[in-house]
Amino acid sequence: MDDLIRVLLVDDHPPFRVGMRVLLEQNPAIQVAGEAGTGAEALAAAEQLQPHVLVLDCQLPDMDGPAVAAALQLREPSVRILALSAYDDLRYIRGLLAAGATGYLLKNEAVETIVVAVQAAAQGKAFFSAAVAAQLAQLARQEAGLPPPTAREQQVLEQLALGKTNAEIARHLQIGERTVRFHVENLFGRLGVENRVEAVVKAIQVGWLDAP
């Protein structure tokens, strides 16, 4: 990825998109490459523009956020999805994260926080509003506890949360890449997830990692 983060804004309220464009582009590292007001427009624009991050509202006229996220993961899996919603309803949160969203932010956040969240999403890092993190923590308390990770698994998990590849983790921990892959696969199995983003999100939910 180049230094400039290309963002696609997806929201059915044009004034909100205009405001977000102005606020985000105050940061020289971010460029709003396009906008969309429906799920269908978002998917077409993502294919054409190849943004690094898609900032996605939960409710659109033709599709809900989780449906857009799921379709995007199939068509353009390299695009990171940051949910930006007025709702902290656990139903929306779980739906977006299960569909592949990297983070979930509320629209009442300060612009500085939204910028940080976009930058985190571009790097594959999870980022949540405090209210959302509280919802996830509550969900974790409701779920059956998992045995804690080993010290090495914890180190690998922390590196996953930073968006590191297996090769980068191996170099950082000074272990073999096959060993890293073994630990990652074990973590996936224990957490019941299929990819790195889901692993980080679930680890936050069960208390193995602190929310950013």
PyMOL commands that set and color helices and strands:
alter all, ss='L'
color gray80, all
select helices_A, chain A and resi 14-24+39-49+65-75+90-98+111-122+130-142+151-161+166-173+177-191+196-205
alter helices_A, ss='H'
color red, helices_A
select strands_A, chain A and resi 5-10+30-36+53-56+80-85+103-106+127-128
alter strands_A, ss='S'
color yellow, strands_A
deselect
rebuild
show_as cartoon
